[in-house]
């Protein structure tokens, strides 16, 4: 894959230069995602049935691969078993794949009553022509034959970088899931799989030269009391969870992706997010800084102060790591992270300060730039390019580096102004660990990023000139998995928002229309169901649903957080097996508002409460966590009427709940306070760990319970 690709620009100009009457008369919006560059209607229809033959020249393996790919898709989704042949057969309807002029990844699809032709100049174009044809064949429900309306599509992507990042470092996913995920990317014409493989909580890539990176660095004890009590009989210690990808598995995944026109960009994070590697090889750490020891792979989320040291031996270590990385991943780019590297250890280390003087660098930001620069030199020598998060701009940008802008769009703007390529990947809008809907109680970040917000994101900031905008390679969404423990959750959080990302990355601005997109999303969801792809059904209902009436359970996400400094929806650490609830809370202030409680008469108060570990590295901000003084050792649930600073109207001791790792039902009685009131619910506790949380609250008549 060649990056950047601005292949749609000329065709966009040609389409926009057509007379308005001509566009209005002939242009149509076929039921496919992403929207093609141009589509014009023809007369009649092509009958797709079991007699249809897929034709591809045997001397053109890319065309043959696309024909086989289409045959497989139609078999799985419509139950059609179509043969692939070298040439058309008399009397049999044919879909012909032929090589011809087209932009990179572009194609022309022509459907007529007597046959279908897909024309492309490369593997990507053939593949995407097949995907579009498959979508047209599955626009309606049912199995078996389908009538394809005659039309002509001329299509090419807006951007060459159409990316999706999956974090496999925080939680390991199986190779089978990774390959399935790559399949789903191809169906959306996405072509960059950014694979986050190393972080504080895990090192997932086998490195032959340094086996302890995975022997030690790939496993940890999850946080929480339940995991601490899960004793492995073989060791007598808490059971380790994790996993890693062998080099043979990686080669298989890379080949799988390449067959679907997807390049894999591996991420090996330096100089921060280093804890797992240092747990395996302590000599990589800043040994003379306070609290620098990493005895085991940690289970906390957030930003650690742990950094790699800057000795030549550590540079040599990573050159050996990168030597194996570039042998495994043949794509142009290697991602080296560079983000969230808090410099406290370097500042406190006499040896690091001496190293800075040896190197003649002015400060710790410049030292990081030096470190990244050394890595870039090695990659360039191997014919590769470095890409990193926008922090690599600090202290001076490596000469040939590409910047992935995640802290808003400012990093992209600065990189482009400096003449560097950039990829737009800003939080929170393109972070798919944020919830899809206010009505969704799924684990993840508490911020809501609905599908429409992704669709309407502008990937070319107005601050850029035309020349600077050419440095925008494309867009990428990120799936961070701190709060997604299993593969089903990753799938659910990704879809259907990936469809909006796909259109944003592929379709020309003139072809994008939200109302039209939502209409085309209906058959897309049916395709998901036919292929067994889970998705959030609430994604198209971003607003909160009406509140349950008094007498029914009102869940945490149906209540209001008192504050949202760090709003998270945290999955419970117990039970070890089976379903676990998730708790929406503000990490700094666990406090909830129950709106409009009718207290004209006394009511019975019932709540499901749980505890989650405070496994968050938030540095000095931990002093900002609000703790309310407990009356008893286990603490209490306090319920206030008419404001969070009022005296509690109800105090429920938590001794029983404290003995239970899972959810406990607690009960009490709220006195009458004529009228309708908001209830404020908080917990008391002596320390931050664990965090008390609410799952649901129910108010019923004081006499008896339904």
C-alpha positions in Angstrom: 0.0 0.0 0.0 1.3 3.4 -1.0 0.6 6.3 1.4 -0.6 9.0 1.1 -3.3 8.3 -1.6 -5.4 11.3 -2.7 -6.9 9.3 -5.5 -10.4 10.7 -5.3 -9.4 14.3 -5.8 -9.6 14.4 -9.6 -12.8 12.4 -9.8 -14.4 14.7 -7.2 -13.6 17.7 -9.3 -15.1 16.1 -12.3 -18.3 15.1 -10.5 -18.6 18.6 -9.0 -18.1 20.2 -12.5 -21.1 18.4 -14.0 -24.2 20.5 -14.5 -26.5 20.4 -11.5 -29.3 19.1 -13.7 -27.2 16.2 -14.9 -26.2 15.2 -11.4 -29.8 15.4 -10.2 -31.0 13.3 -13.1 -28.5 10.5 -13.1 -26.8 10.3 -9.7 -28.2 7.7 -7.3 -27.3 6.5 -3.8 -26.9 2.7 -3.9 -27.4 0.8 -0.6 -23.7 0.4 0.2 -21.3 1.7 2.9 -19.1 3.6 2.3 -20.8 5.8 -0.3 -19.1 5.5 -3.7 -17.7 8.4 -5.5 -20.3 8.3 -8.3 -23.2 6.0 -9.1 -25.5 6.3 -12.1 -28.6 4.2 -12.8 -29.1 2.0 -15.8 -32.0 0.1 -17.2 -33.1 -3.3 -16.2 -31.5 -5.7 -13.7 -29.0 -8.6 -13.5 -30.2 -11.9 -12.1 -27.7 -13.3 -9.6 -28.5 -17.0 -9.1 -26.7 -20.4 -8.8 -25.9 -20.4 -12.5 -23.9 -17.2 -12.3 -20.2 -17.7 -13.0 -17.4 -15.5 -11.6 -14.8 -15.0 -14.2 -11.2 -14.0 -13.6 -8.1 -14.5 -15.9 -5.9 -17.2 -14.4 -2.8 -15.1 -15.2 -4.2 -12.3 -12.9 -3.9 -13.7 -9.3 -5.4 -10.4 -7.8 -8.5 -10.7 -9.9 -8.8 -14.4 -9.1 -8.4 -13.7 -5.4 -11.2 -11.1 -5.5 -13.5 -13.5 -7.4 -12.9 -16.2 -4.7 -13.5 -13.7 -2.0 -16.9 -12.7 -3.5 -17.8 -16.3 -3.9 -17.1 -16.9 -0.2 -19.1 -13.9 0.9 -22.1 -14.8 -1.2 -22.0 -18.3 0.1 -21.9 -17.2 3.8 -24.5 -14.4 3.5 -26.9 -15.6 0.8 -26.3 -19.3 0.6 -25.2 -19.1 -3.1 -22.5 -21.5 -4.2 -20.9 -19.8 -7.3 -18.0 -21.2 -9.3 -14.9 -19.3 -10.4 -13.9 -19.9 -14.0 -11.2 -18.8 -16.4 -13.6 -17.5 -18.9 -17.3 -16.9 -19.5 -19.5 -19.8 -20.5 -22.1 -19.6 -23.2 -25.6 -19.4 -21.7 -24.4 -18.6 -18.2 -24.6 -15.1 -16.6 -21.2 -13.9 -15.7 -19.5 -11.5 -13.3 -16.2 -10.6 -14.9 -13.1 -9.2 -13.1 -10.8 -7.5 -15.5 -7.8 -5.3 -15.3 -8.0 -1.8 -16.5 -7.4 1.8 -15.7 -8.3 3.0 -12.2 -6.9 4.9 -9.3 -5.1 3.1 -6.4 -7.8 1.0 -4.5 -10.3 2.4 -7.0 -12.6 0.4 -9.3 -15.4 0.6 -11.8 -18.5 -1.6 -11.3 -20.9 -2.0 -14.2 -24.1 -3.9 -13.8 -26.2 -4.6 -16.9 -29.0 -7.2 -17.5 -26.6 -9.4 -19.5 -23.6 -9.3 -17.2 -21.5 -7.6 -14.5 -17.9 -6.2 -14.9 -15.5 -5.1 -12.1 -12.5 -3.2 -13.5 -9.5 -2.3 -11.3 -5.8 -1.7 -11.6 -4.7 -3.3 -8.3 -5.6 -5.8 -5.6 -7.4 -3.2 -3.5 -9.6 -2.1 -6.4 -10.6 -5.7 -7.2 -11.3 -6.4 -3.6 -13.4 -3.3 -3.0 -15.3 -3.8 -6.2 -16.2 -7.3 -4.9 -17.3 -5.8 -1.6 -19.5 -3.3 -3.2 -21.1 -6.0 -5.4 -21.6 -8.2 -2.4 -23.3 -5.3 -0.6 -25.7 -4.7 -3.5 -26.5 -8.5 -3.5 -27.3 -8.3 0.2 -29.3 -5.1 0.3 -32.5 -7.1 0.7 -33.3 -9.8 3.3 -33.3 -13.5 2.5 -31.2 -16.2 0.9 -30.7 -17.4 -2.6 -31.0 -15.4 -5.9 -31.1 -11.6 -6.0 -31.8 -9.0 -8.7 -29.2 -6.4 -9.0 -30.4 -3.1 -10.5 -28.4 -1.9 -13.5 -26.0 0.8 -12.6 -22.4 2.1 -13.1 -20.2 3.0 -10.1 -16.9 4.7 -10.4 -15.2 4.7 -7.0 -11.9 5.6 -5.3 -11.0 6.4 -1.7 -10.6 9.9 -0.3 -7.7 8.9 2.0 -5.0 6.3 1.7 -4.9 5.7 5.5 -8.2 4.3 6.6 -7.3 2.9 9.9 -8.6 1.1 13.0 -6.4 0.4 16.1 -7.0 -2.5 18.4 -5.3 -2.6 21.8 -4.2 -6.2 22.5 -1.8 -5.2 25.2 -4.3 -4.4 27.9 -6.4 -7.5 27.1 -5.3 -10.3 24.9 -7.5 -11.4 22.0 -7.1 -14.7 20.2 -5.5 -15.0 16.8 -8.8 -16.3 15.5 -10.6 -13.1 16.7 -7.9 -10.9 15.2 -8.4 -12.5 11.8 -12.1 -12.1 12.1 -11.7 -8.5 13.0 -9.5 -7.9 10.0 -12.2 -9.6 7.8 -14.7 -7.1 9.1 -12.4 -4.2 8.4 -12.1 -5.3 4.8 -15.8 -5.3 4.4 -15.7 -1.6 5.3 -12.8 -0.8 2.9 -10.5 0.0 5.8 -6.9 -0.8 5.0 -4.7 -0.1 8.1 -4.8 -2.3 11.1 -2.8 -0.5 13.9 -2.0 -3.3 16.4 -1.1 -2.1 19.9 1.1 -4.9 21.2 3.1 -3.5 24.2 2.2 -1.5 27.2 2.6 -1.4 31.0 0.1 -4.2 31.4 1.4 -6.6 28.8 4.0 -7.4 26.1 2.2 -9.5 23.5 4.8 -10.1 20.7 7.2 -12.9 20.8 10.8 -11.7 20.4 13.2 -14.6 19.9 16.2 -12.6 21.2 14.5 -11.8 24.5 12.1 -14.6 25.5 11.3 -13.1 28.9 9.4 -10.3 27.2 6.6 -12.8 26.8 7.5 -15.4 29.4 7.1 -12.7 32.1 5.7 -9.6 30.3 2.7 -11.3 28.8 1.0 -12.3 32.1 -0.4 -10.5 35.1 -2.7 -11.0 38.0 -5.8 -8.9 37.4 -6.7 -6.3 39.9 -9.3 -6.9 42.7 -10.0 -9.2 45.5 -11.6 -11.9 43.4 -8.5 -12.4 41.2 -6.3 -12.3 44.3 -8.3 -15.2 45.7 -8.1 -17.2 42.5 -5.2 -19.5 43.4 -3.5 -21.6 40.8 -3.0 -25.0 42.4 0.2 -25.5 40.3 1.9 -22.5 41.8 0.0 -21.8 45.0 -0.2 -18.2 43.9 -2.9 -16.1 42.2 -3.6 -17.2 38.7 -1.9 -15.3 35.9 -4.0 -14.1 32.9 -2.7 -13.0 29.6 -1.2 -14.4 26.4 1.0 -13.5 23.5 1.3 -13.9 19.7 4.0 -16.3 18.5 6.0 -15.2 15.4 4.3 -18.0 13.4 0.9 -16.7 14.4 1.9 -13.1 13.5 3.1 -14.2 10.0 -0.2 -16.0 9.5 -2.2 -12.9 10.6 0.0 -10.6 8.4 -0.6 -12.8 5.4 -4.4 -12.9 6.2 -4.5 -9.1 6.3 -2.5 -8.7 3.1 -4.9 -10.9 1.3 -7.6 -8.4 2.3 -5.6 -5.3 1.3 -4.8 -4.4 4.9 -1.4 -3.5 6.1 -0.6 -4.0 9.8 1.2 -1.3 11.7 2.7 -2.7 14.9 3.1 -0.5 17.9 6.1 -1.0 20.2 5.8 1.7 22.8 8.9 3.7 24.0 10.1 5.3 26.1 7.0 5.2 28.4 4.4 2.5 28.9 7.4 0.3 29.8 6.4 -1.6 32.9 5.9 -5.1 31.4 9.2 -5.0 29.6 11.1 -3.8 32.7 9.4 -6.5 34.8 11.0 -9.0 32.3 14.3 -7.2 32.0 15.0 -4.9 35.0 18.2 -3.6 33.4 16.0 -1.6 31.0 14.6 0.6 33.8 15.9 3.8 35.5 17.4 1.9 38.4 18.7 4.9 40.4 15.3 6.7 40.5 13.0 6.3 43.5 10.4 3.5 43.3 11.8 2.4 39.9 11.5 -1.4 40.6 8.8 -3.3 38.7 8.5 -6.6 40.5 5.7 -7.9 38.3 3.6 -6.9 35.4 1.1 -4.4 36.9 -2.7 -4.4 36.6 -3.4 -0.7 37.1 -4.7 1.5 34.3 -3.5 5.1 33.7 -0.2 6.7 33.2 2.8 5.1 35.0 6.0 7.0 35.7 8.0 4.0 34.6 10.4 4.8 31.7 13.2 3.0 29.9 16.6 4.3 30.5 18.6 5.9 27.8 21.8 3.9 27.9 23.4 2.6 24.7 22.7 -1.0 25.9 18.9 -0.1 25.9 19.1 1.4 22.5 20.8 -1.8 21.3 18.1 -3.9 23.0 15.4 -2.1 21.0 17.3 -2.3 17.8 17.3 -6.0 18.2 13.6 -5.9 19.0 12.9 -3.8 15.9 15.0 -6.1 13.8 12.5 -8.9 14.5 9.5 -6.5 14.2 10.4 -5.4 10.7 11.0 -9.0 9.6 7.5 -9.9 10.8 5.7 -6.8 9.5 6.5 -5.9 5.9 4.5 -2.6 5.9 6.1 0.8 5.6 5.4 2.0 9.1 6.3 1.0 12.6 4.5 2.8 15.5 6.8 3.7 18.4 4.2 5.2 20.7 6.0 8.1 22.4 2.9 9.1 24.4 2.4 9.8 28.1 6.0 9.4 29.0 6.1 11.2 32.4 9.6 12.4 32.9 9.8 12.2 36.7 12.2 9.2 36.8 14.5 10.8 34.3 14.5 14.0 36.4 15.2 12.2 39.6 17.9 9.9 38.2 21.5 11.1 38.6 22.6 8.8 35.8 20.0 10.1 33.4 21.0 13.7 34.1 24.6 12.8 33.5 23.5 11.1 30.2 21.8 14.3 29.2 25.0 16.2 29.6 26.9 13.5 27.7 24.4 13.9 24.8 24.2 17.6 25.0 20.4 17.7 25.3 18.7 20.6 27.0 15.9 18.9 28.9 14.0 15.7 29.3 11.7 16.4 26.4 14.7 16.7 24.2 16.0 13.5 25.6 12.9 11.7 24.5 13.3 13.3 21.1 16.8 11.9 21.0 15.6 8.4 22.0 12.8 8.4 19.3 15.4 9.8 16.8 17.7 6.9 17.4 14.9 4.5 16.8 14.0 6.3 13.6 17.5 6.1 12.4 17.4 2.3 12.7 14.0 2.0 11.1 15.1 4.2 8.2 18.2 2.1 7.7 15.8 -0.9 7.3 13.7 1.0 4.8 10.9 1.7 7.3 9.2 4.9 8.5 8.4 5.9 12.1 5.0 7.0 13.2 4.2 8.0 16.8 1.5 9.8 18.9 1.6 13.5 18.8 3.9 13.8 21.9 6.8 13.0 19.6 6.5 16.7 18.5 7.8 17.7 21.9 11.5 18.4 22.2 11.9 18.3 18.4 10.4 16.0 15.8 12.5 13.2 14.2 13.3 14.1 10.6 11.1 11.7 8.8 8.5 10.9 11.4 4.8 10.8 10.8 2.5 12.1 13.6 -0.7 10.5 14.8 -2.7 13.2 16.4 -4.7 12.0 19.4 -4.9 15.0 21.8 -7.3 16.8 19.5 -6.3 18.0 16.0 -3.6 20.4 17.1 -0.8 17.8 16.7 -1.9 17.2 13.1 -1.9 20.9 12.4 1.5 21.4 13.8 3.0 18.4 12.0 1.6 19.4 8.7 2.9 23.0 9.1 6.3 21.5 9.8 6.0 19.5 6.5 5.4 16.1 8.2 2.7 13.6 7.3 -0.1 13.1 9.8 -3.0 10.9 10.7 -6.1 12.3 12.5 -7.1 10.1 15.4 -8.4 12.5 18.0 -9.9 11.7 21.4 -12.7 11.5 22.3 -14.4 11.6 18.9 -12.4 8.6 17.4 -11.9 6.7 20.6 -14.3 3.7 20.4 -13.9 2.8 24.1 -16.3 5.7 24.8 -19.9 4.7 25.1 -22.1 4.8 22.0 -25.2 6.0 23.7 -26.4 7.6 27.0 -28.8 4.7 27.2 -26.0 2.2 27.0 -24.6 0.8 30.3 -21.6 -1.0 28.7 -18.2 -0.8 30.3 -15.9 1.8 28.9 -15.2 5.5 29.3 -18.2 7.5 30.5 -18.1 10.0 27.7 -20.7 9.4 25.0 -19.5 9.4 21.3 -22.5 8.7 19.2 -22.2 7.4 15.6 -23.4 10.7 14.2 -20.5 12.6 15.8 -18.0 10.3 14.2 -19.8 10.7 10.8 -19.7 14.5 11.0 -16.0 14.8 12.1 -13.9 16.9 9.7 -10.6 15.2 9.1 -9.0 18.2 7.3 -8.8 21.0 9.9 -9.7 24.5 8.6 -6.4 25.8 10.0 -4.5 24.0 7.3 -3.6 25.5 3.9 -4.2 23.5 0.8 -0.6 22.5 0.6 -0.5 21.5 4.3 -3.7 19.5 4.0 -1.9 17.2 1.6 0.1 15.9 4.5 -3.1 14.4 6.0 -2.8 10.8 5.2 -6.2 9.9 6.6 -8.1 9.0 9.7 -8.1 6.2 12.3 -10.3 5.2 15.2 -8.9 3.5 18.3 -10.2 0.7 20.4 -8.5 0.8 23.8 -9.4 -2.2 25.9 -8.7 -1.4 29.5 -12.4 -1.8 30.1 -13.1 -4.5 27.5 -12.1 -7.8 29.0 -13.5 -10.1 26.3 -13.7 -10.2 22.6 -17.5 -9.8 22.4 -17.1 -6.5 24.2 -14.6 -5.2 21.6 -17.0 -6.2 18.8 -19.9 -4.6 20.4 -18.1 -1.3 21.0 -16.7 -1.2 17.5 -19.9 -1.7 15.5 -21.8 0.0 13.9 -19.6 3.0 14.5 -16.9 1.5 12.2 -19.4 2.0 9.4 -19.3 5.8 10.0 -15.5 5.7 10.2 -15.4 3.9 6.9 -17.5 6.5 5.1 -15.5 9.3 6.7 -12.3 7.8 5.5 -13.4 6.7 2.0 -16.2 8.9 0.7 -15.7 12.3 -0.9 -17.2 15.1 1.2 -19.8 15.8 -1.6 -21.1 12.3 -1.3 -21.6 12.3 2.5 -25.1 12.8 3.8 -26.2 11.8 7.4 -29.8 11.0 6.6 -28.8 9.0 3.5 -26.2 7.2 5.6 -28.7 6.1 8.2 -31.0 4.7 5.5 -28.1 2.7 4.1 -27.1 1.6 7.6 -30.3 -0.5 7.8 -29.2 -3.1 5.3 -25.7 -2.9 6.7 -27.0 -4.1 10.1 -28.7 -6.9 8.4 -25.4 -7.9 6.8 -23.8 -7.8 10.3 -26.5 -10.2 11.5 -25.9 -12.6 8.5 -22.2 -12.8 9.3 -22.6 -13.0 13.1 -21.1 -9.6 13.9 -22.4 -8.2 17.2 -23.2 -4.5 17.3 -24.8 -2.0 19.6 -28.5 -1.7 18.8 -28.6 1.5 20.8 -26.1 3.2 18.6 -28.8 5.1 16.7 -30.4 6.2 19.9 -27.8 8.4 21.4 -30.1 10.2 23.8 -31.1 8.7 27.1 -34.4 6.8 27.1 -37.3 8.0 29.4 -36.5 7.2 33.0 -38.1 4.1 34.5 -41.0 4.9 36.7 -40.7 4.8 40.4 -41.2 1.2 41.5 -38.8 -0.2 38.8 -35.1 -0.5 38.9 -33.2 2.6 37.8 -29.7 1.7 36.7 -26.6 3.8 37.2 -26.5 5.0 33.6 -30.1 6.1 34.0 -29.1 8.3 36.9 -27.0 11.5 36.8 -23.4 11.6 37.9 -22.8 14.5 40.4 -19.6 15.3 38.5 -17.6 13.9 35.5 -13.9 14.6 36.2 -13.0 11.0 35.2 -16.3 9.3 34.2 -15.8 5.6 33.7 -18.1 2.6 33.3 -16.2 -0.1 35.2 -16.9 -3.8 34.9 -17.0 -5.5 38.3 -14.0 -7.7 39.2 -16.3 -10.5 40.4 -17.6 -13.1 39.9 -14.7 -14.7 38.2 -17.0 -16.5 35.7 -20.3 -15.5 34.2 -21.9 -12.1 33.8 -20.6 -9.1 35.7 -22.3 -5.7 36.1 -20.6 -2.5 35.1 -20.7 0.6 37.2 -20.9 4.2 35.9 -19.1 6.5 38.2 -16.8 9.5 38.5 -13.4 8.2 39.7 -12.8 11.4 41.7 -16.3 11.6 43.2 -18.5 8.5 43.3 -21.9 10.3 43.6 -25.2 9.8 41.9 -28.4 11.7 41.5 -31.8 9.9 41.4 -34.1 12.4 39.7 -37.7 13.1 40.7 -38.4 10.8 43.6 -41.9 11.1 45.0 -41.5 11.2 48.8 -45.1 12.3 49.6 -45.1 9.1 51.7 -42.3 7.1 53.2 -40.7 4.8 50.7 -38.7 1.6 50.8 -35.2 2.2 49.4 -33.4 -0.7 47.7 -30.0 -0.6 46.0 -27.5 -3.0 44.4 -24.0 -2.0 45.5 -20.6 -3.3 44.5 -16.9 -2.7 44.8 -14.3 -2.3 42.1 -10.6 -2.0 42.7 -9.0 1.4 42.5 -6.4 0.2 40.0 -5.6 3.6 38.5 -2.3 5.4 38.1 -3.3 9.1 38.4 -0.2 10.5 40.2 -0.7 13.5 42.4 -4.3 13.7 41.4 -5.2 11.0 43.8 -5.4 13.7 46.5 -8.5 15.0 44.6 -10.5 11.8 45.2 -13.3 12.8 47.5 -13.5 10.6 50.6 -16.3 11.0 53.0 -15.5 9.9 56.6 -17.1 6.6 57.6 -19.0 5.9 60.8 -18.1 2.2 60.8 -15.0 0.3 59.5 -16.8 -0.9 56.4 -18.4 2.5 55.6 -21.9 3.4 54.7 -24.2 4.3 51.8 -25.7 7.7 52.4 -28.9 9.0 50.8 -29.7 12.7 50.9 -32.8 14.6 50.0 -32.6 18.1 48.4 -28.9 18.3 47.7 -25.6 16.5 48.2 -24.5 18.8 51.2 -27.7 18.1 53.2 -27.7 15.9 56.2 -28.3 12.2 55.2 -31.9 11.1 55.3 -30.9 7.5 55.2 -27.6 5.8 56.2 -27.1 2.1 55.4 -24.1 0.2 56.9 -22.0 -1.7 54.3 -20.5 -4.5 56.5 -22.4 -7.3 54.7 -21.6 -5.9 51.3 -17.9 -5.5 52.2 -17.7 -9.3 52.7 -19.1 -9.9 49.2 -16.9 -9.5 46.1 -19.9 -9.3 43.9 -23.1 -7.2 44.1 -25.1 -7.0 47.3 -28.7 -5.7 47.8 -29.0 -3.3 50.7 -32.2 -1.8 52.0 -33.5 1.0 54.1 -36.5 3.4 54.5 -36.7 7.0 53.4 -39.0 9.2 55.5 -41.7 11.2 53.9 -40.8 14.6 52.5 -43.9 15.8 50.7 -43.4 16.5 47.0 -40.9 15.4 44.4 -37.2 15.5 45.2 -33.8 14.5 43.8 -31.9 12.0 45.9 -28.1 12.3 46.2 -26.3 9.0 46.9 -22.7 8.7 48.1 -20.5 6.3 50.0 -18.3 6.8 53.0 -14.9 5.0 53.2 -11.5 5.4 54.8 -9.4 4.9 51.7 -9.7 5.0 47.9 -9.4 1.2 47.4 -11.8 -0.4 46.6 -14.3 2.0 45.1 -17.9 1.6 46.1 -20.4 1.8 43.3 -24.1 1.6 42.5 -25.6 -0.8 40.0 -29.3 0.2 40.5 -31.8 1.8 42.8 -35.5 1.0 43.4 -38.0 2.9 45.4 -41.3 1.2 46.3 -44.1 1.7 48.8 -42.8 1.4 52.3 -45.4 -1.3 53.2 -44.3 -4.4 51.4 -42.5 -4.8 48.1 -43.9 -5.9 44.7 
